[in-house]
Amino acid sequence: MSPALQPTEEMSLRIQELAGNLKIRDVMTRKVFAVTRHCTMRDVQTIMKNNAISGVPVVDDRHVIGLISVHDIMNAYEQEWMADAVADHMTTGVRTLAEEQPLSIAMSAFSKFPYRRFPVVNRNNELTGMVTLRNINMALIQELSRQLDAMETEGGRISPATSSETFIFYRVYRIARYDFEAGGKASAELREQLQARGISPKIIRRAAVACYELEINIIAHSFGGTLTLYVDKDRVRITANDFGPGIPDIEEAMTEGFSTATDWIRSQGFGAGMGLPNTKRLSDEFAIQSGIDMGTMVKAIIHLNPQEKQPDENE
Amino acid sequence: MKKLLLLIEALNATAASTPDGWENRDVHTIFASDLISDILVSEGDHILLITSLLSDQVLRTADVIGAVAVVLVNRKKIPAMLGKAAAKQGIPLFHTPLPKFESCVRLGRLMETL
């Protein structure tokens, strides 16, 4: 493992943050099927078949000296090497990862090298586990879920450390695909919060509608995501993040009347292609970013201070 | 401006859920649409919402825009769960067998009277 390996630039900051505190040993599979150099290719094939795995490391006194992949087995079939010792046909010069390394190193290793698995070793260079992309995905999903739980528990409370002058309301909502029943929960709560603060009905309506449009967008068009409300004395910030599929052409999505809604979504009264344009029109500040297969982030800010410039109604 | 009771009577509408004091709520604007996004960008205050949509989302949308009440048109009957949802939200909900156009004409005439 080269020590120069750094997290790749393309790796989104959010994912890096998520991986932040995790180490490779936290995510690796510890139950490893390894063979010694004298086992045959057929032995490895049997291990792979019985345990549904696609790569078996070859060890010598717990040190990794090679790896047999499904590709090697297929090759051995073709060449009639199945009775040969693995030492004759294994892939050598295998890259290993150290269990103490941060998870981001494993993630960049997968994007830099064509391998689908890496053996993991301890400080004495002894095999202790295997890591695959599946391990990493599962760990990230668990970590995301854990962080969301923590945010949901903390959210909605006024932090005692900061006075109500600076911090008024904060909450994260988890939103599932096609869960129309839950649509409107965040906007109803936002409305209540703003009413309790005596904000003008016009501004409350703008904020509630923008929030509702973003909730419905996650429900109708994404695989699910989160919506975060943050209200302080000057403004409402609504952030909608989803897990994909991403918007191929943002300009098109921002065009009034453009919609990818299905007939079913339309039968619910949605899908007029006005969601994003409406949200932008209602917001004082608006930003959207999207990546195919990565997800979409929309940020809408509504100023609560009536002295500030309001968006032109006829815009 | 008209009292809600007067408008509901003009539509021969049946109550599915009504909070106390609904009769005296003031209506300033009538808005009729079956498209949620149009409802969301409707203008005016104290709106009486007229629609033929039967989903829960109509009630949510009405809540988002702060509507005074909702009338479901072209409906002799409506699902019981809609009445329950309206009760939970505290929004008056009615239904009328009159079609949307006829409902709008009646309400329009009433709104124009002094």
Boltz contact constraints between the chains, C-beta under 6 A:
constraints:
  - contact:
      token1: [A, 180]
      token2: [B, 57]
      max_distance: 6.0
  - contact:
      token1: [A, 184]
      token2: [B, 60]
      max_distance: 6.0
  - contact:
      token1: [A, 187]
      token2: [B, 64]
      max_distance: 6.0
  - contact:
      token1: [A, 188]
      token2: [B, 63]
      max_distance: 6.0
  - contact:
      token1: [A, 208]
      token2: [B, 64]
      max_distance: 6.0
  - contact:
      token1: [A, 209]
      token2: [B, 40]
      max_distance: 6.0
  - contact:
      token1: [A, 209]
      token2: [B, 64]
      max_distance: 6.0
  - contact:
      token1: [A, 212]
      token2: [B, 64]
      max_distance: 6.0
  - contact:
      token1: [A, 268]
      token2: [B, 55]
      max_distance: 6.0
  - contact:
      token1: [A, 269]
      token2: [B, 36]
      max_distance: 6.0
  - contact:
      token1: [A, 269]
      token2: [B, 53]
      max_distance: 6.0
  - contact:
      token1: [A, 270]
      token2: [B, 36]
      max_distance: 6.0
  - contact:
      token1: [A, 272]
      token2: [B, 35]
      max_distance: 6.0
  - contact:
      token1: [A, 272]
      token2: [B, 37]
      max_distance: 6.0
  - contact:
      token1: [A, 274]
      token2: [B, 37]
      max_distance: 6.0
  - contact:
      token1: [A, 278]
      token2: [B, 41]
      max_distance: 6.0
